[in-house]
Every structure is written in C-alpha cells, then in structure tokens.
Amino acid sequence: MALAKVEELRDIESIYKAKNPSGVRMIIGMLLLIASQLFSLFMISIDRDDPFDMLFFWTKVVIISFCLFSMTLTITRMLMKPFTTQISPELLTVRSKELKPSDIKEIRVQGYFRPLIGIIPVGKRITPIDFCFRFIEQEDAAIKELREWASRHEIKMSNKHFMRWI
C-alpha cells in the first residue's frame, strides 16, 4: 500500500519558482574593467596623427562599449521576473522549454547557499543562458527532486563549477 503511494507521488508534476542568477560578480568585474580602460585613456596622451595611437584609442572605446553592453544585459536579466521550472516524470521544463532526458548531458549544481543550477545539453560544453537558474522557493525540496529525477533517468548530476554565457 505504501509503495503504491510512493509511485503515485512520483508521477505527479512538481512546479517550482526559479530566477536568473545574480550577476553581481560580473557587474563588479565589468566596472573594474571600464574603470581601468578609462583611466588608461585619460592618463596617456594620444597623438591623432599616429595610426597606432588611434588604433589604441578605438580599441579601448570598443572594450568599454562591450563592457557596458554586457553589464546592461546582466542587470536586465537580474531584474527579470521569476519563471517556473517543472519536473514531470518524463520531462524537465525550464522557461517553457521542454527537455527530455536524452537531451541532457549533465546537470551541475554550483554553490551551497542559494545554489545555481546549470543544465548542459548534449553536444554543448557551456551552459546555455536559458538553462542556468536558481530556485527561489523550496530550494532544498526542488534540488532533492531534481537529483531524484536525474538518477531515475541516469543523468549525471554533480556539484561542479560550470561556465555560462552572460
């Protein structure tokens, strides 16, 4: 009787709220890079007739622009509303994208407090931006259920650092 109840519970879909990871380290890094590039631009005199100096100047401008763009993108993603992650018996749904167990190479959990989840699809080495998140409610229960789902489908789940896009 108890075994039947456990099997019944296993077939129920679980829905958890999740959020994009905080990009505080990325923002701090970009701010430091922008500050160093601006400092370099203002401390070095540039001769407008020298092509090397102009190349140096425009390279710095491009680097600063890239850093501002990435910082803006990170802040925008940080401020996005939470989304749902659904764990069902045969599918894992993240941001309305369904993942079958055969589509997943590995699931990585990074950190202990407010852990970051990264799902690496088959054929990829870097976690896509849509499959990187953290649970915001019932974190322990969600991660425990994700571990059980991964072990049931023989998907490797590890506590490793993973690379992700912005």
Backbone as CSV, one residue per row, in Angstrom:
resi,resn,N_x,N_y,N_z,CA_x,CA_y,CA_z,C_x,C_y,C_z
1,MET,0.833,-1.193,0.000,0.000,0.000,0.000,0.874,1.252,0.000
2,ALA,1.886,1.267,0.864,2.763,2.438,0.944,3.575,2.607,-0.334
3,LEU,3.962,1.488,-0.949,4.721,1.537,-2.194,3.888,2.151,-3.316
4,ALA,2.600,1.846,-3.346,1.705,2.418,-4.368,1.609,3.934,-4.205
5,LYS,1.568,4.411,-2.969,1.502,5.860,-2.732,2.773,6.555,-3.185
6,VAL,3.920,5.911,-2.947,5.195,6.479,-3.379,5.229,6.571,-4.905
7,GLU,4.768,5.522,-5.583,4.728,5.536,-7.046,3.768,6.609,-7.547
8,GLU,2.634,6.800,-6.861,1.682,7.841,-7.234,2.318,9.219,-7.116
9,LEU,3.026,9.455,-6.017,3.670,10.747,-5.795,4.751,11.003,-6.837
10,ARG,5.407,9.955,-7.285,6.492,10.084,-8.255,5.953,10.560,-9.609
11,ASP,4.687,10.215,-9.922,4.096,10.578,-11.201,3.513,11.986,-11.218
12,ILE,3.453,12.627,-10.086,2.899,13.977,-10.024,3.935,14.983,-10.498
13,GLU,3.469,15.965,-11.263,4.366,17.014,-11.741,4.608,18.016,-10.623
14,SER,5.838,18.448,-10.471,6.182,19.447,-9.472,6.566,20.739,-10.176
15,ILE,6.053,21.832,-9.674,6.351,23.137,-10.258,7.031,23.980,-9.191
16,TYR,8.200,24.526,-9.555,8.971,25.364,-8.634,9.261,26.701,-9.293
17,LYS,9.309,27.729,-8.471,9.683,29.050,-8.989,11.197,29.147,-9.049
18,ALA,11.669,29.752,-10.118,13.108,29.912,-10.305,13.387,31.322,-10.805
19,LYS,14.653,31.693,-10.725,15.051,33.043,-11.106,16.418,32.981,-11.780
20,ASN,16.700,33.990,-12.581,18.026,34.094,-13.189,19.066,34.297,-12.089
21,PRO,20.278,33.828,-12.314,21.315,34.016,-11.301,21.684,35.484,-11.143
22,SER,22.104,35.835,-9.953,22.531,37.216,-9.733,23.885,37.406,-10.409
23,GLY,24.064,38.518,-11.059,25.294,38.763,-11.790,26.187,39.778,-11.118
24,VAL,26.201,39.784,-9.798,26.956,40.790,-9.057,28.454,40.711,-9.372
25,ARG,29.002,39.499,-9.420,30.433,39.364,-9.736,30.744,39.870,-11.135
26,MET,29.863,39.586,-12.065,30.051,40.043,-13.442,30.006,41.565,-13.510
27,ILE,29.056,42.167,-12.811,28.922,43.624,-12.814,30.158,44.276,-12.198
28,ILE,30.628,43.734,-11.089,31.829,44.283,-10.442,33.037,44.156,-11.367
29,GLY,33.173,43.005,-12.005,34.284,42.802,-12.945,34.239,43.787,-14.102
30,MET,33.058,43.993,-14.661,32.914,44.933,-15.782,33.195,46.365,-15.338
31,LEU,32.741,46.718,-14.143,33.022,48.064,-13.623,34.522,48.288,-13.460
32,LEU,35.223,47.280,-12.947,36.682,47.398,-12.798,37.369,47.517,-14.154
33,LEU,36.911,46.746,-15.117,37.486,46.806,-16.460,37.231,48.160,-17.113
34,ILE,36.018,48.684,-16.960,35.691,50.009,-17.517,36.546,51.074,-16.849
35,ALA,36.666,51.005,-15.521,37.468,52.000,-14.794,38.925,51.967,-15.251
36,SER,39.479,50.775,-15.416,40.880,50.680,-15.831,41.075,51.213,-17.257
37,GLN,40.132,50.936,-18.136,40.238,51.422,-19.514,40.097,52.938,-19.580
38,LEU,39.168,53.491,-18.811,39.011,54.953,-18.777,40.246,55.628,-18.182
39,PHE,40.773,55.035,-17.118,41.985,55.568,-16.507,43.122,55.566,-17.525
40,SER,43.259,54.479,-18.260,44.292,54.363,-19.279,44.112,55.411,-20.374
41,LEU,42.866,55.634,-20.780,42.609,56.627,-21.833,42.960,58.044,-21.388
42,PHE,42.636,58.365,-20.143,42.871,59.728,-19.672,44.320,59.982,-19.265
43,MET,45.059,58.942,-18.926,46.434,59.130,-18.475,47.445,59.145,-19.621
44,ILE,47.098,58.592,-20.746,48.029,58.519,-21.869,47.612,59.544,-22.912
45,SER,48.585,60.332,-23.344,48.258,61.311,-24.390,48.236,60.605,-25.748
46,ILE,47.254,60.979,-26.533,47.072,60.338,-27.830,47.377,61.343,-28.932
47,ASP,48.263,60.949,-29.816,48.598,61.755,-30.987,47.646,61.348,-32.103
48,ARG,46.795,62.265,-32.547,45.781,61.939,-33.546,46.377,61.656,-34.924
49,ASP,47.626,62.012,-35.137,48.260,61.746,-36.431,48.926,60.373,-36.479
50,ASP,49.132,59.772,-35.326,49.786,58.465,-35.259,48.721,57.360,-35.373
51,PRO,48.808,56.524,-36.413,47.784,55.480,-36.590,47.758,54.472,-35.428
52,PHE,48.902,54.180,-34.842,48.943,53.245,-33.718,48.180,53.818,-32.525
53,ASP,48.374,55.103,-32.248,47.659,55.742,-31.134,46.148,55.738,-31.374
54,MET,45.737,55.973,-32.617,44.302,55.976,-32.924,43.722,54.561,-32.806
55,LEU,44.483,53.580,-33.236,44.049,52.190,-33.089,43.904,51.848,-31.601
56,PHE,44.871,52.282,-30.807,44.852,52.085,-29.356,43.603,52.733,-28.748
57,PHE,43.320,53.974,-29.156,42.159,54.712,-28.651,40.853,53.978,-29.000
58,TRP,40.679,53.593,-30.259,39.426,52.960,-30.678,39.275,51.550,-30.108
59,THR,40.375,50.883,-29.875,40.305,49.575,-29.226,39.752,49.728,-27.808
60,LYS,40.231,50.737,-27.104,39.736,50.999,-25.744,38.243,51.362,-25.764
61,VAL,37.841,52.150,-26.752,36.425,52.531,-26.863,35.563,51.288,-27.105
62,VAL,36.019,50.389,-27.948,35.268,49.152,-28.222,35.188,48.293,-26.959
63,ILE,36.272,48.179,-26.228,36.275,47.390,-24.984,35.299,47.985,-23.975
64,ILE,35.321,49.289,-23.826,34.404,49.955,-22.892,32.956,49.737,-23.328
65,SER,32.696,49.856,-24.627,31.333,49.649,-25.140,30.855,48.226,-24.883
66,PHE,31.728,47.255,-25.131,31.376,45.856,-24.883,31.065,45.631,-23.404
67,CYS,31.876,46.202,-22.529,31.659,46.039,-21.082,30.335,46.675,-20.658
68,LEU,30.027,47.841,-21.191,28.748,48.492,-20.868,27.572,47.659,-21.361
69,PHE,27.700,47.106,-22.557,26.642,46.265,-23.109,26.426,45.026,-22.243
70,SER,27.515,44.316,-21.876,27.374,43.119,-21.051,26.823,43.446,-19.675
71,MET,27.231,44.569,-19.124,26.735,44.964,-17.816,25.230,45.259,-17.878
72,THR,24.805,45.943,-18.928,23.381,46.244,-19.111,22.580,44.954,-19.283
73,LEU,23.096,44.031,-20.065,22.427,42.755,-20.271,22.318,41.975,-18.962
74,THR,23.363,41.979,-18.168,23.362,41.271,-16.881,22.350,41.886,-15.923
75,ILE,22.307,43.207,-15.847,21.354,43.881,-14.958,19.925,43.604,-15.411
76,THR,19.697,43.637,-16.714,18.366,43.357,-17.249,17.923,41.945,-16.880
77,ARG,18.808,40.968,-17.041,18.472,39.586,-16.696,18.240,39.422,-15.192
78,MET,18.997,40.161,-14.390,18.843,40.080,-12.938,17.465,40.581,-12.499
79,LEU,16.960,41.584,-13.192,15.699,42.214,-12.803,14.469,41.551,-13.419
80,MET,14.669,40.513,-14.232,13.534,39.826,-14.846,12.706,39.112,-13.786
81,LYS,11.426,38.947,-14.084,10.518,38.273,-13.157,10.865,36.789,-13.060
82,PRO,10.517,36.170,-11.926,10.739,34.728,-11.781,9.927,33.939,-12.813
83,PHE,10.384,32.736,-13.094,9.706,31.848,-14.031,9.514,30.501,-13.343
84,THR,8.825,29.591,-14.009,8.585,28.286,-13.391,9.461,27.215,-14.031
85,THR,9.825,26.275,-13.195,10.547,25.089,-13.623,9.692,23.903,-13.206
86,GLN,9.411,23.046,-14.163,8.506,21.938,-13.912,9.249,20.616,-14.055
87,ILE,9.116,19.798,-13.037,9.733,18.468,-13.057,8.598,17.456,-13.159
88,SER,8.496,16.831,-14.306,7.476,15.803,-14.507,8.193,14.465,-14.714
89,PRO,7.479,13.361,-14.696,8.144,12.061,-14.790,9.035,11.884,-16.018
90,GLU,8.642,12.426,-17.156,9.414,12.202,-18.373,10.044,13.456,-18.958
91,LEU,9.744,14.619,-18.416,10.264,15.877,-18.958,10.709,16.815,-17.859
92,LEU,11.641,17.660,-18.207,12.054,18.765,-17.351,11.770,20.025,-18.165
93,THR,10.942,20.916,-17.630,10.574,22.124,-18.365,11.161,23.334,-17.663
94,VAL,12.002,24.076,-18.391,12.627,25.288,-17.864,12.300,26.408,-18.833
95,ARG,11.658,27.462,-18.323,11.276,28.607,-19.170,10.468,28.167,-20.392
96,SER,9.533,27.295,-20.208,8.659,26.775,-21.271,9.408,25.968,-22.327
97,LYS,10.635,25.590,-22.057,11.396,24.741,-22.968,11.463,23.352,-22.356
98,GLU,10.946,22.385,-23.101,10.902,21.019,-22.606,12.201,20.287,-22.928
99,LEU,12.739,19.632,-21.924,13.965,18.851,-22.087,13.671,17.394,-21.759
100,LYS,13.921,16.524,-22.715,13.800,15.085,-22.471,15.120,14.626,-21.844
101,PRO,15.095,13.543,-21.101,16.347,13.043,-20.510,17.443,12.784,-21.549
102,SER,17.058,12.410,-22.755,18.059,12.149,-23.799,18.717,13.437,-24.306
103,ASP,18.109,14.603,-24.019,18.664,15.890,-24.447,19.685,16.446,-23.457
104,ILE,19.760,15.866,-22.265,20.585,16.419,-21.194,21.857,15.600,-21.019
105,LYS,22.990,16.288,-21.098,24.290,15.643,-20.894,24.606,15.553,-19.400
106,GLU,24.398,16.690,-18.693,24.753,16.749,-17.272,24.007,17.886,-16.606
107,ILE,23.737,17.723,-15.325,23.153,18.788,-14.511,24.172,19.106,-13.435
108,ARG,24.533,20.375,-13.341,25.521,20.776,-12.333,24.893,21.739,-11.328
109,VAL,25.316,21.577,-10.086,24.867,22.447,-9.005,26.102,23.149,-8.476
110,GLN,26.069,24.464,-8.483,27.222,25.255,-8.054,26.853,26.046,-6.806
111,GLY,27.599,25.834,-5.741,27.384,26.582,-4.510,26.537,25.824,-3.509
112,TYR,26.552,26.320,-2.285,25.815,25.670,-1.207,24.639,26.534,-0.769
113,PHE,24.898,27.809,-0.489,23.831,28.734,-0.159,23.343,29.340,-1.467
114,ARG,22.055,29.313,-1.681,21.456,29.778,-2.939,22.160,29.137,-4.141
115,PRO,22.103,27.808,-4.232,22.826,27.110,-5.302,22.322,27.473,-6.695
116,LEU,23.244,27.456,-7.616,22.979,27.767,-9.016,22.900,26.443,-9.775
117,ILE,21.881,26.278,-10.583,21.678,25.052,-11.351,22.040,25.337,-12.805
118,GLY,22.817,24.461,-13.400,23.171,24.587,-14.809,22.904,23.273,-15.518
119,ILE,22.073,23.322,-16.553,21.757,22.122,-17.319,22.536,22.192,-18.625
120,ILE,23.408,21.228,-18.831,24.239,21.202,-20.034,23.621,20.224,-21.026
121,PRO,23.131,20.732,-22.161,22.539,19.835,-23.166,23.598,18.988,-23.865
122,VAL,23.152,17.909,-24.472,24.034,17.032,-25.232,24.646,17.845,-26.375
123,GLY,25.958,17.705,-26.558,26.652,18.403,-27.633,27.137,19.794,-27.266
124,LYS,26.902,20.242,-26.046,27.346,21.574,-25.608,28.366,21.427,-24.485
125,ARG,29.249,22.416,-24.380,30.228,22.420,-23.292,29.922,23.522,-22.282
126,ILE,29.264,24.561,-22.763,28.926,25.708,-21.917,27.414,25.707,-21.710
127,THR,27.001,26.004,-20.493,25.581,26.034,-20.170,24.902,27.189,-20.899
128,PRO,23.860,26.910,-21.680,23.127,27.998,-22.332,22.459,28.895,-21.292
129,ILE,22.272,30.133,-21.637,21.738,31.120,-20.713,20.347,30.745,-20.212
130,ASP,19.549,30.080,-21.040,18.193,29.709,-20.637,18.156,28.551,-19.650
131,PHE,19.234,27.784,-19.549,19.247,26.632,-18.662,20.107,26.858,-17.423
132,CYS,20.283,28.099,-17.051,21.029,28.459,-15.850,20.080,29.238,-14.945
133,PHE,19.845,28.735,-13.736,18.871,29.367,-12.847,19.130,28.952,-11.410
134,ARG,18.374,29.557,-10.524,18.389,29.139,-9.122,16.950,29.114,-8.631
135,PHE,16.652,28.165,-7.774,15.311,28.077,-7.212,15.149,29.157,-6.152
136,ILE,13.941,29.738,-6.073,13.746,30.803,-5.082,12.775,30.411,-3.976
137,GLU,12.043,29.339,-4.182,11.153,28.836,-3.139,11.397,27.340,-2.996
138,GLN,11.398,26.852,-1.802,11.596,25.426,-1.524,12.851,24.899,-2.213
139,GLU,13.962,25.606,-2.036,15.215,25.250,-2.713,15.638,23.809,-2.446
140,ASP,15.627,23.420,-1.180,16.091,22.075,-0.816,15.215,20.987,-1.428
141,ALA,13.903,21.170,-1.352,12.983,20.180,-1.916,13.128,20.109,-3.434
142,ALA,13.299,21.251,-4.077,13.432,21.292,-5.538,14.709,20.591,-5.982
143,ILE,15.814,20.865,-5.305,17.083,20.237,-5.684,17.044,18.741,-5.391
144,LYS,16.422,18.364,-4.285,16.295,16.938,-3.964,15.488,16.228,-5.044
145,GLU,14.383,16.818,-5.467,13.560,16.203,-6.506,14.298,16.166,-7.843
146,LEU,15.062,17.223,-8.132,15.853,17.245,-9.370,16.902,16.133,-9.352
147,ARG,17.528,15.910,-8.197,18.504,14.818,-8.063,17.845,13.456,-8.291
148,GLU,16.673,13.265,-7.697,15.958,12.004,-7.868,15.578,11.803,-9.336
149,TRP,15.100,12.862,-9.986,14.717,12.788,-11.402,15.936,12.423,-12.248
150,ALA,17.066,13.061,-11.971,18.291,12.794,-12.726,18.765,11.355,-12.509
151,SER,18.710,10.871,-11.279,19.157,9.496,-11.028,18.206,8.483,-11.668
152,ARG,16.915,8.769,-11.674,15.946,7.889,-12.317,16.210,7.758,-13.822
153,HIS,16.653,8.854,-14.424,16.899,8.862,-15.867,18.382,8.686,-16.210
154,GLU,19.178,8.354,-15.199,20.613,8.092,-15.364,21.351,9.271,-15.997
155,ILE,21.044,10.463,-15.491,21.726,11.685,-15.926,22.725,12.055,-14.839
156,LYS,23.941,12.346,-15.251,24.984,12.715,-14.297,24.629,14.054,-13.651
157,MET,24.696,14.093,-12.319,24.448,15.332,-11.587,25.607,15.524,-10.623
158,SER,26.296,16.658,-10.757,27.484,16.872,-9.943,27.489,18.265,-9.324
159,ASN,28.308,18.415,-8.295,28.495,19.709,-7.642,29.777,20.321,-8.168
160,LYS,29.742,20.818,-9.386,30.918,21.389,-10.026,30.623,22.799,-10.493
161,HIS,31.701,23.539,-10.678,31.595,24.858,-11.282,31.304,24.669,-12.766
162,PHE,30.510,25.542,-13.327,30.240,25.440,-14.759,30.305,26.827,-15.396
163,MET,30.653,26.811,-16.678,30.713,28.067,-17.431,29.335,28.343,-18.005
164,ARG,28.995,29.624,-18.089,27.725,30.011,-18.677,27.927,31.284,-19.469
165,TRP,27.043,31.486,-20.405,27.070,32.729,-21.157,26.551,33.827,-20.256
166,ILE,26.718,35.044,-20.658,26.320,36.221,-19.871,25.021,35.983,-19.236
